Amino acid sequence: MNQSLNTSSLHQLVDRHRAGDRDALDELVRRCGLRLQRLARRMLRSFPAVQAREEADDVLQNALLRLDRALREVRPDDTGAFISLAAEMIRRELLDLARFHRRRANVQQSLEPATGNFQPADNRNDPVELDRWTAFHEAVAGLPDVEREAFSLVFYHGWTQIQAAEQLGVSDRQVRRRWVRACLLLNERLGGEIPIS
């Protein structure tokens, strides 16, 4: 059962966690568990090379370890900030996994003998495609906070711009502007090489 988490109980749980109460993080995760699972699954779909090799629950589990460390330094202002922090930890886990699989693909590619037989390309293993997706997600992480937050809600969370506006407490027109600025910045930083799944 996914219980709601108000700001007061969030702060109490984060404070308990910082004081060393290991059960506090379990309670945070229990109350937001379904949202975090859906988020991990949705974000994993944005990393096709990782999705082919990893399960969303494993990604989430490792991201929760990162979240555990982050909560020792950061106190989210509200549930939305807590979910955003969790999303950032999931993104970092996915980026690390993408790099790991990229290195692994390079090693495998260098060890495979040339057979002369044509094999259809699997873009999930293509080192160039892995590099493009990794660069894309790193560029998203490097966006200014306002643009990154709006872009993440729409791209990773799969929210509409209207839903993102409600979450951020701004108008949907402002979210559209932030989305456009984020896309322009990403296009510029990636030299027009934005991967398409």
C-alpha positions as CSV (number, residue, x, y, z in Angstrom):
1,M,0.0,0.0,0.0
2,N,1.4,3.4,-1.0
3,Q,0.7,5.9,1.8
4,S,0.9,9.6,1.3
5,L,3.9,11.5,2.6
6,N,3.3,15.1,3.7
7,T,6.1,17.6,4.2
8,S,6.0,17.3,8.0
9,S,6.4,13.5,8.0
10,L,9.0,13.7,5.3
11,H,11.1,16.1,7.4
12,Q,10.7,13.9,10.5
13,L,11.8,10.8,8.5
14,V,14.8,12.6,7.0
15,D,15.8,13.9,10.4
16,R,15.5,10.4,11.9
17,H,17.5,9.0,9.0
18,R,20.3,11.6,9.6
19,A,20.3,10.7,13.3
20,G,21.1,7.1,12.4
21,D,17.6,5.5,12.4
22,R,17.9,2.9,9.6
23,D,14.2,2.3,9.7
24,A,13.5,5.9,8.6
25,L,14.7,5.3,5.0
26,D,12.7,2.1,4.8
27,E,9.6,4.1,5.8
28,L,10.4,6.8,3.2
29,V,10.8,4.1,0.5
30,R,7.7,2.2,1.6
31,R,5.5,5.4,1.4
32,C,6.9,6.4,-2.0
33,G,7.7,2.9,-3.3
34,L,5.2,2.7,-6.1
35,R,6.2,6.1,-7.4
36,L,9.8,5.2,-7.3
37,Q,9.3,1.9,-9.0
38,R,7.3,3.5,-11.9
39,L,10.0,6.2,-12.1
40,A,12.8,3.7,-12.3
41,R,11.0,1.7,-15.1
42,R,10.3,4.8,-17.1
43,M,13.8,6.2,-16.8
44,L,15.3,2.8,-17.7
45,R,13.4,2.9,-21.0
46,S,15.4,6.1,-21.8
47,F,18.6,4.0,-21.6
48,P,18.1,1.3,-24.2
49,A,21.5,-0.3,-23.8
50,V,21.0,-0.6,-20.1
51,Q,17.4,-1.8,-20.4
52,A,18.6,-4.7,-22.5
53,R,20.8,-5.9,-19.6
54,E,19.3,-4.7,-16.3
55,E,16.1,-5.0,-14.4
56,A,14.3,-1.8,-13.1
57,D,14.2,-3.2,-9.6
58,D,17.9,-3.7,-9.5
59,V,18.5,-0.2,-10.8
60,L,16.2,1.2,-8.2
61,Q,17.9,-0.8,-5.4
62,N,21.3,0.6,-6.3
63,A,19.8,4.1,-6.6
64,L,18.3,3.8,-3.1
65,L,21.8,3.2,-1.8
66,R,22.9,6.4,-3.4
67,L,19.8,8.1,-2.0
68,D,20.7,6.8,1.5
69,R,24.1,8.7,1.2
70,A,22.5,11.8,-0.3
71,L,20.0,12.1,2.5
72,R,22.8,12.4,4.9
73,E,23.8,15.7,3.3
74,V,20.5,17.0,1.9
75,R,17.1,17.6,3.4
76,P,14.4,17.8,0.7
77,D,11.9,20.6,1.2
78,D,8.9,18.5,0.3
79,T,7.8,15.2,-1.3
80,G,8.4,16.6,-4.8
81,A,12.0,17.5,-3.9
82,F,12.4,14.0,-2.4
83,I,11.2,12.4,-5.6
84,S,13.4,14.7,-7.6
85,L,16.4,13.7,-5.5
86,A,15.5,10.0,-6.0
87,A,15.2,10.6,-9.7
88,E,18.7,12.2,-9.7
89,M,20.1,9.1,-8.0
90,I,18.4,6.8,-10.5
91,R,19.8,8.9,-13.3
92,R,23.3,8.6,-11.8
93,E,23.0,4.9,-11.5
94,L,21.8,4.6,-15.1
95,L,24.7,6.7,-16.3
96,D,27.2,4.5,-14.5
97,L,25.6,1.4,-15.9
98,A,25.6,2.9,-19.4
99,R,29.4,3.6,-19.0
100,F,29.9,0.1,-17.7
101,H,28.1,-1.6,-20.6
102,R,29.9,0.7,-23.0
103,R,33.3,-0.4,-21.8
104,R,32.1,-4.0,-21.8
105,A,30.9,-3.7,-25.4
106,N,34.2,-2.2,-26.5
107,V,36.1,-5.2,-24.9
108,Q,33.7,-7.7,-26.5
109,Q,34.1,-6.0,-29.9
110,S,37.8,-6.1,-29.7
111,L,37.8,-9.8,-28.9
112,E,35.4,-10.9,-31.6
113,P,37.0,-12.4,-34.7
114,A,36.0,-11.2,-38.1
115,T,33.7,-13.9,-39.6
116,G,32.6,-12.3,-42.8
117,N,29.0,-13.2,-42.0
118,F,26.5,-10.3,-42.0
119,Q,24.8,-9.9,-38.6
120,P,22.0,-7.3,-38.2
121,A,23.0,-4.5,-36.1
122,D,21.8,-4.3,-32.5
123,N,21.9,-0.6,-31.6
124,R,21.8,-1.4,-27.9
125,N,25.4,-2.8,-28.2
126,D,26.7,-0.2,-30.6
127,P,29.4,1.7,-28.8
128,V,28.6,4.9,-30.8
129,E,24.9,4.6,-29.8
130,L,25.9,4.0,-26.2
131,D,28.1,7.1,-26.3
132,R,25.3,9.2,-27.7
133,W,22.8,8.2,-25.0
134,T,25.4,8.6,-22.3
135,A,26.3,12.1,-23.6
136,F,22.6,12.9,-23.7
137,H,21.9,11.9,-20.1
138,E,25.0,13.7,-18.9
139,A,24.0,16.8,-20.8
140,V,20.5,16.6,-19.1
141,A,22.3,16.4,-15.7
142,G,24.3,19.6,-16.7
143,L,21.2,21.7,-17.5
144,P,20.5,24.7,-15.3
145,D,18.3,23.7,-12.4
146,V,15.0,25.2,-13.6
147,E,15.3,23.7,-17.1
148,R,16.6,20.3,-15.8
149,E,13.7,20.0,-13.4
150,A,11.0,20.8,-16.1
151,F,12.8,18.6,-18.7
152,S,13.1,15.7,-16.2
153,L,9.5,15.7,-15.2
154,V,8.4,15.6,-18.8
155,F,11.1,13.3,-20.3
156,Y,11.9,10.9,-17.5
157,H,8.7,10.9,-15.5
158,G,6.5,11.0,-18.6
159,W,4.3,13.8,-17.2
160,T,2.4,16.2,-19.4
161,Q,3.6,19.8,-19.3
162,I,0.4,20.6,-17.4
163,Q,1.2,18.0,-14.7
164,A,4.7,19.3,-14.5
165,A,3.4,22.9,-14.1
166,E,1.2,21.8,-11.2
167,Q,4.2,20.0,-9.5
168,L,6.4,23.0,-10.0
169,G,3.8,25.6,-9.0
170,V,4.2,27.5,-12.3
171,S,2.0,28.0,-15.4
172,D,2.1,25.4,-18.2
173,R,3.4,28.2,-20.4
174,Q,6.4,28.6,-18.2
175,V,7.0,24.8,-18.3
176,R,6.8,25.0,-22.1
177,R,9.4,27.8,-22.2
178,R,11.7,25.8,-19.8
179,W,11.2,22.7,-22.0
180,V,12.1,24.6,-25.2
181,R,15.2,26.2,-23.5
182,A,16.3,22.7,-22.2
183,C,15.9,21.2,-25.7
184,L,17.8,24.1,-27.3
185,L,20.6,23.8,-24.8
186,L,20.8,20.0,-25.2
187,N,20.8,20.4,-29.0
188,E,23.7,22.9,-28.7
189,R,25.7,20.9,-26.2
190,L,25.3,17.7,-28.2
191,G,26.0,19.3,-31.6
192,G,22.6,18.3,-32.9
193,E,23.2,14.7,-32.1
194,I,20.3,14.0,-29.8
195,P,19.6,10.3,-29.8
196,I,16.1,9.1,-30.7
197,S,14.8,5.8,-29.3
